[in-house]
Amino acid sequence: MFTGIVLAVGRIAAVQPRGGDCRLSIDTGKLPLQDCALGDSIAVNGVCLTAVELAEHRFSADVSNETLSRTTLSQAKAGRPVNLELALTPSSRLGGHIVSGHVDGIGQILEKRADGRSWRFKFKAPDSLAKYIAEKGSICIDGISLTVNSVDGATFAVNIVPHTLQETTLGHAEVGDRVNLEVDLLARYLERLMQGDAAARGRGSITEALLHDAGFIQ
């Protein structure tokens, strides 16, 4: 588990093809690795990866075809900056929101404009994720815990304060860039729970009929 509070911006040092998938080596910058052990989880642009090699300022992780197919790590190249976060511990402050590091889809930056000392970003999410994104709810973008300011269909906007611009890759993000999205964990489970027994029969997701049967609409 993570919080979406980025601890450092690292860089991809190498991408090594390995039998159909790949191994990434990542220079960790100021991320403290002294308490990390082999097998620990580290979030890379919001993707939970397992450390299989550790050095003083570098770790390596294997990336499966499943992860490559669902995240922007399929575009990983040496030198690319990445947001890094160590896994949550019982004594950590939960400064963001509960993040699993399991990416739900890939979004794209539609707009970026100055707003005082902050910047407002507009993103397009996959249509299948729109139902999980709510105004003033939480969303994780490339591993960054952010508050949704507004929603219009599958398009949503967030405000990025100067500290976040300085300490994450969003400071150099441009319109058209693709980003990893993880919706709020509770929203995903709530949808499944509302299906009740129908979930075992594979009857799809939330529908108007289901909401009516559950008493949420008349």
N, C-alpha and C positions, 0 to 999 in steps of 0.2 A: 504494500500500500504506500501511496505517496500523498502529498498535499498540494502539488502544483505550484509550490514556491521554489523557483529555480535557484540553485546554489552556485552555479558557475556556467559559463559558456566555454565549451571545449571545442576541439576540432577533430574531424575524422582524419586519422593518420594513414590508414590503409584499408582497402577493400580487397579481400582475398577470396576468390571463387573456391568453393569447397563442395565438390560432388553434387552440383545442381543448386546449392544455395550459397551462402557466403559467411565469412567471418570478418567482423569489423574490429579494427584497432582504433582507439580513441584517446587522444591527448586530452587530459582532464583539466588543464589550467589550474585554477585555484580550488578545485573540488578536493576536499580532504579525504584521501584514501587510506590513511593509516589504520583506521578501524575496520576496513573492509576485508573480507575473506573470500576465497574462491567459492562460487555458488551464490554470492550475494546478488541482490537485484539492484540495478541502476537504471533510472529512466533517461532515455536519450530521445529528445524531442517528443516526450510523452509516451515513448514505447518502452515497456518494461523488458529489460534484457538481463541475462545472467552472466556474470563475470566468470570467464573460464581461464583467463590469464591476468595477472596483476603485476604492475611495476610501480615505481614511486609516483609517477605522474601519467600513467597510461594503463588502460585495461582493454581486454579483447572480449568479444562476445559473438556467439554464433547466432545467425539470423535465419530463421526457417523460411521456406517458400510461403507459408501462410502469412507470416509477418511481412514479407516482401510484397505480397499481393494486396495487402490491406493498408499499407503505410507509405509515407514518402521515403522510407529507407531504401526503397527500390531505386531511388535516384542518388543514392549516397556516392560521393566522390571525395577523394583525398583533398583536404583543405577546407571542406565545407564546415562552417560553424554549427554547433548543436547545443541545445539547452540540456543541462544535466541536473539530476536530483538524486540523492541517496534515498533509500527506502526509509519509511517512517519507523521510529522506535517508540517504546512506551513513554519515554520522557520528552519526546519532541512536542513543540507547539504546533497545533493544527491551524496554521495561519491561513491556509487556503480552503480547500474542501477535499473530501475523500476522493482520491484518484487511484484507479487500479493499474493504469499503464497499459490497458487493453483498448487499443484504438478502435473506434466505431466506424470511421470513414475519413475520407480526405476532402477538405474544403479548399476554397480559393479566395484570395484577397481581391475584392471588387473595387475598393475605394480606400484612400488614405488621405486624411486632411488634418491640418493643424487646428487646434481648439485651445487657445490660450497656450499654456506650457505643455499641454497634453496633445495627443493625437487620437483622432477617431478613426477606427478601422471598420470597414463593412466587409462581411464574409458571406459567401454562398456555401451552404451545407448541402450534402446530398438530400434529395427529396425525402428519402426514407428516414432521415434523422430529424426532420422539421418538427415532428410531434413531440420530441423530447426537449426542445429548446424553448424556454419561457423567459419573458421579460423579468429582469432582476433575479433570474436563476443563475446557476453556475455552469460554466463550460470550461473544458481544458483544451487549449490551443497550443500545439507543439510543446506540451508539458507545462504550460503556464495556466494557473488558475485565474479565471477572469469572470467578471459579472456581466451578464447580458444587459445592455442598455435598452435595446428595442428589437422587435422581431417583425418581419413582414414575409409571411410564407416561409421559404427555406433560407431567406436572407436575414442576417442579424448583425447588430453593431455592438462594438465594445469601445471603451475609453482606455487608453494606455497612458499612464502617468509617467513623468520623466524617469523615475527610478527603474520602472520596468523596461522602458526603452533602453536604458543604459546597461542593464544587467541581463538582458535576454537578446535573442536573435531578432526580435521584432524591431529593434532599433535600426536594422538594415533591411527589413522586409520591404518588398515592392509590390505594387498592384500586379496581379497575375500569378504571384507565388502560390504554391500549393502547401497546405498545412495539415497536420494530423489533428483530428477532432475526437475527443472523448466526451460524451454527454454525461450528465449527472447520473451517478450509479443508482440512486434511488428511483429515478424515472424509469430506468430499464427494468428493475425488479417489480415496480408497481404495475407496469403493463402486463408482465407475465402473471402476477398474482390476480389481476382483474379478470384474466381469462378463466380462472378457476379450473374446473374439471375439463373444460374444452381444450386446455393447453396440451393435455395428454393425447388428444385426438388430432392435433395439428391443424386447428381451425383458424389459424391466422392471428392477426393482432387486434387492437382495439377498433371496434366498429360502432356505428350509431346504435345498432340493435343490442350490442353488448352493454353499452352505457345505459340504454333504456331498461334492460333486464336487471341491471345492478341498481337501478333507482336514481341514477345521476341526472337523467333527463326525463321529461314527461312525454 
